[in-house]
Amino acid sequence: MKKIFSLILTMLTITLYGQEEVNAYDELSVWGKYSGENLYVLNPSENGTFSVKEVYVDGKALEFCQESNAFEIPLEGHELNSFVYVKIVHLPQIKPLIINEESLIKESEFSLPSFVYNKKSKLLEWKAAEMDAACSYRLEQMLYGKWVVVKKLGKPTDMLAENFLPVQLSGMNLFRIVQTDEGGQELSSPVVKLKCPNRKILLLTDKVKEFIEFTEVTHYELYDANGTFLKRGTAKKVSVTDLPKGTYWVNFDGKEAVITKK
């Protein structure tokens, strides 16, 4: 009996330790329009352990010198005024600092104080009464380094609801409402941030015939073997009957996988 109890205690310790590892990091996110400058990061350390563990630019992992108290995030591949999204995964007790964050030009914003995430209802909420009746609106989510429309809201007088149930990715989620006036000029609301625990969504198989299937509903993007974008959406089951046999890349829940259509 003592041996069994000892084994259970050991397994419980390992499980709890693993959970601590999963939740051991925080995220620092910055975004804006590329102005021609790279970003520079101060990476503090404590007892020989450096804060920054991972860096992503527009959803793609960036190689960097982890054991350095300062490093550069190169952005030269972007066109001037193109949107850039940077995510830094770091230890919570020692936080990194982007010393020239202001080099990313912030987009013009309009005031929408009612735009919030209601933790109780798990809905994004806003008030149409705070919006300009002459403008149209859309709700966007940051997905794989790009702002993607997840809901066309229309004009305030046409809105059937003032809330939306978001499908979140594991990690940090960003949402905004974009306003378009009659002349086509656009402004964005302040960004609402939501941090979601690891949803542990999996791809059921990497060998497919008619459908790509996930264990839960998630946002996805599909590319061919050459990196050409094919489709994106939100689903648990995605039809690929219209695609020829071959190899494809799929992004889902912040992960990337290779699939083969037979």
N, C-alpha and C positions, 0 to 999 in steps of 0.2 A: 504493500500500500504506500509506504514511504517513497519507493522508487517511482510509482505512478504519479504521486503528488508532486515530486520533484520535477518530473518530466513536464507535467501540465504547467507548473510555475515557470519553467524555462521557456516553453512555447509561448506563454503569455507575455513574458518579458521581451522575447524577440518580436512578437506582434506589436506590442506597444512601442518598442524602439523603432520599428519600421514605420509606424504611423507618425512618430515624431520626425522621422527623416522626410516623409512626404510633405509635412507642414512646416519644415524648418526654414523656409525661405520667404522673403518678401519680394515684391516687384516694384520697380521704379519705371514709369512710363512717361515719355515726352513725345510731342508731335508738333508738326508745323510745316511750312513750306521751305524748301531748300534754298538757301541764300548764297551758296557757293563756298561755305565753310564746313569743315569737318567738326565733329564734336570731340571734346576732351574731357576725360573722366578721371577724377581722383578716387583711387581704390584703396581705402584704409585697411590696415591689418591689425590683428591682435594675437599675440603669442605665436607669430609665424603663420597665422591663417588669414588669408585675404578675403575681403567681403564679396566681391563679384564672382559669380559662378557661371552665368550664361549671359550672352548678349544677342538680341534679335533685332534685325533691321528689316522692316516691312514683312515681318513674319518668318524671316530666314535666319538661321543661326549664323553668327559671325565668329570667326576664329580670332582670338586675342591672347595677349600674354597675361595669364591669370596671376602669376606670381610677380606682379609689379604694382607699385603704388600709384602709377599713372599710365594711361594708355589712350590711344586715339581711335575713334570710330570713323572710318573713312566713308564719305558720302559722294565721292566724285562721280560715281556712275549715274547719279540722278540729274535730271534736267532742272535748270533754274525754275523756281516757283512750283516744282512738283511736290506732292505731299510726301512727307517722311514720317514714319512711326517707329520709335525705338523703345524696346523693352529690355530692362536690365534686371536679372534675377540675382538677389544678393542675400547675405546673412542679415537678419533683422537687428542684431545688436550693434552692428557697425555698418553704417549706411554710406554708400558712395555718393559722389557729388559731380554733376555735369557742370563744369565751370563756365561754359558759354552757351547755356540752354537758350538764351535770348537770340542766338543766331538763327534759330528756326522761327520764321515769321508766323505769328499767330493770325488765323483768319478772323475777319470781322465778325462780331457777335451781335445778336439782338437779345434783349432782356426777356427771360421766360422763367420767373422765380418758381412757378408751380411745377416745372418739369423735374420730377424726382422719382426715385424708386421706393415703393411702399413695401417694406420688408414683411408686413403682415399679410397683405394680399398677393405679394410677389409680382406686382404689376408696375410697369412704368406708367406714370400718370402726369397729366398736364391739364390746363384750363383753357378752353377755346376762347373764353372771354378776354384773355390776355394777348390774343393774337390779332394781327391786322386782318380785317375782313376782306381787304382787297388782294391779299397775298395767298398763295397756295403753299402747302407744307408737306414734308415727307420725313419719315423716321429712318435714321441710318444707324448701322452698327459697324464697328471696326472688326473686319474679318480678314485674317491673314495679311495684315498690313495695308488694307484698303477699306475706305468707307463704302459700304454696300447698302442699298435701299432695302429695308425689310418690311416697310409699310408705307404706301402712299396715303397720306391723310387728307389731301384736298384742301379746300377753303374751310375756315372755321364754321361757317353756316352749314356746310355739308357733312361735318363729322358726326358719325353715328355713335362714336364712343370717344371718351377722353382718357383711355388707358390702353395698354398693350401688354400681353404676356410674352416676354422675351425668351428665346431659346439661347441659353448661355453656353459658352465654351469653358472648359476648365481653366482656371486662372483669372486674370483681369479682363473684364468686359467693358467696352466703351460704347456709349450711345449718344446721339445728338439729334436734334430736330433742325432741318434746313428750311429756311423761308425763301421763297422766290416771288419777287414783285412782278407787276405787269410788264415791266421793261426787261425782265430776265435776270435782274441783279439778285445775287444770293447772299444771305447772311446765315450764320449757324448759331444755335443756342449754346450756352455753356455745356460742357460734356458731363454726362452722368456716368460715374464709375461703379461697377459691381464686381466684387471678387467672389468667384465660384470655386468651391472645393473640387478636387479631382473627381470627375463624373465616371471615370473608368470605362469610357465607351470603347468598344472594340469592333474591329472589322471581322465579320464571321468567317470569311474565307478570302484568300487572295487569288483563287481560281474561280472565275465566274462565267456564266453562259448568258443569262438574261438580265440578272439583277446584281447590283452591289448592295449588300445588307450590313447594317450596323446593329449593335445591341440596343441602341436607343435612338430616338430622333436627334439629329445633329445637323449643323451647317456643314456643307461639303463643297469642294471644288474638284473638278476633274480635268486633267491635262493629258495630252498624248505623249508618246515617248520622246518627242522633240521639244516638249515644254509648251506646246500650243494650247491655249485655253479652250476648253470645249463646253463646259456647263457648270453652273453652281446652283445651289438651292438648299432647302431644309427638308430633310426626310429621314426615315428609317430604312427605306428600300428605294433604290434608284435604278430605273430601267436603262440598260445599255444595249437594247436590241437594235438600235439604230447605228451602232458602232461596229466597225470591222474587227476581225480577230487581231490580237496583238497585245502589246504592253502599254499600260497607262499608269499615271500618277494620280493619287487621290489624297486630298487634304481633308481632315475631319477632326474636330475637337482639339485643334492645335497640334495634331500629329500628321505625319506624312507616311504613305505606304505605296508600294508598287503592287499592281494587280495585273493579272493576265486573263484576257478574254479568250475562251476556247472557240 
